[in-house]
Amino acid sequence: MLIRQDPMHNFRMLQGEINRLFERDTDPSYGVMSQWPLRVDICEDGDSIILQADVPGVEQKDIKVHVENNQLTISGERQFEDEKKRDSYHRVERSYGAFSRTFELGGTADAEKIKASCKNGVLTVSMPKREGAKPKSIEVQVHG
């Protein structure tokens, strides 16, 4: 019976552990880690790119969406509700503090028409595509 050995198996396992250790997002403009990672879903249809981010417990006034140099940055802060009573808590597992995440827009999104809204703890950023970036169907002519 032959057993196949993978000499890189241990290296890949170590790499996975290192990736989990540095799972928190960094803000490239400051080079510092966010206090909590901003998790997003990004999808695309024919007309736009939609980014949805979980921002539970963050008030809309504390969220900033900024576009500059073909980059979209989402930042904000989640405040601890009752700082005066913080010492009386037995356990605090939810993350608080600042967050920031930057995305490269590429050439498809029209930065002038980007819109953002927040509902039920979900931030939705709608980025309409530029006219030239929208898919186009070309009819095939049949000669025969």
N, C-alpha and C positions, 0 to 999 in steps of 0.2 A: 504494500500500500504506500503510495506516494503522498507526502504532505507538502503542500505548497507553502513556502515561507515568503512573507512580504517584509523585506528589510526596512521599509518605510512606515510600517504600521505604527510603531511606537512614536515616530516623529509626527505622524498625522494626529495621533491622540494628544500629544503634547501641544501641537498647534491649536487643536480644538479647545483645550483647557486655557491656553493663553488668550484665544479669541473671546471666550466667555469672561475672562478676567477683565478685558478691556472692552466689554460690551457697551459701556456707556458712550454716548455720542460726544464728540468734541466740536467746539465752535472754532473753525479755522481762523476766524478773524482775530480771536484772542489766544488761541492755542491752549485753552483750558477745557477741562471736562465739565459737562453739564452735571447738575446735581441729580437729574433723573432723565432717562432716555425718552425721547419723543418717538413714539412708534407710529408708522404711517402705512397706509395702503395707497397705491397709485394705480389708476386704471386709465384706459384710453378708449375713446370711440372715434368716429369719423370726424367730429368737429372740435373736440377738446380733450384735454388731459385733466383728470380729476384726482386731487390729493386729499385724503381724509386722514386726520390725526386725532388720536385720543388725547383729550385735554380735560379729564374729569376734575372737577373742583376748581377750575381756573375760570375766573370771571373774564368776560369778553374784553373788558377794558384793560386787562393785564396781558393780552395776546397782541403781538405785533407781527405783521406780515410785511416784509420789505423786499423790493426788487431793485437790484443794482448790478451792473456789469454782467448781465445775463445769468444772475444767480437769484434764487428765491430763498429768503431766510425767514424762518418762523422762530420766534422767541417769545419768552414770557416768564412768568413766575407764579408758582402756586404757594400761597401763604398758609402757614399753620393757623388753623382757625382760632385757637385760644392760647396764645403764647403765655399768658399769665398762669394757666393751669398745666403747662407742659410737664412740669416736674411731677405732677400727680398721675401721669399716664404710666401704666405698667408696660406697655409695648407700643412702639410707633414703627410700623412697617411700611406705611405709605411714604412715598418720596415727596419732599417739599423743597422749595427753592427755585433757582433759575433753571431754564432749559433753553436750548438753541439748537437748531439744525438747519443746514444750508444744502440746497439742491441746485445742480447745474440745469439750466433751462434748455440748453441746446438751441437749435435754430427753429424749432417747431412752434413754440408758444409765442403768442402775441402779448408782450409784457404790458402794453397799454390797456388791455382789456381784462386783466386778471381780477377776479372777484373772490372775496372770502366771506364766509358766514359761519356762525357757531350755533349749534343746537344740540341739547341733551349731552353735552360733554364731548361732542365731536366737531372739530374744525374742518370745514370743507373749503378747499381752494380750487376754484374752477379756472383753468387756463385755456382759453380758446386758441385753436391753432391758427397760424398765419395761413392766408389763402393758398400760398404755394406749397404748404406742408400738408394740406388736406388730401386724402386719397382721391384719385380720379379714375373713373372707369373709361376705358376706350373700347368702343364697339369694333368687333372684328368683322370686316366685310367678307362675304362669301362670294366668290366668282365661280360661276360654273355652268 
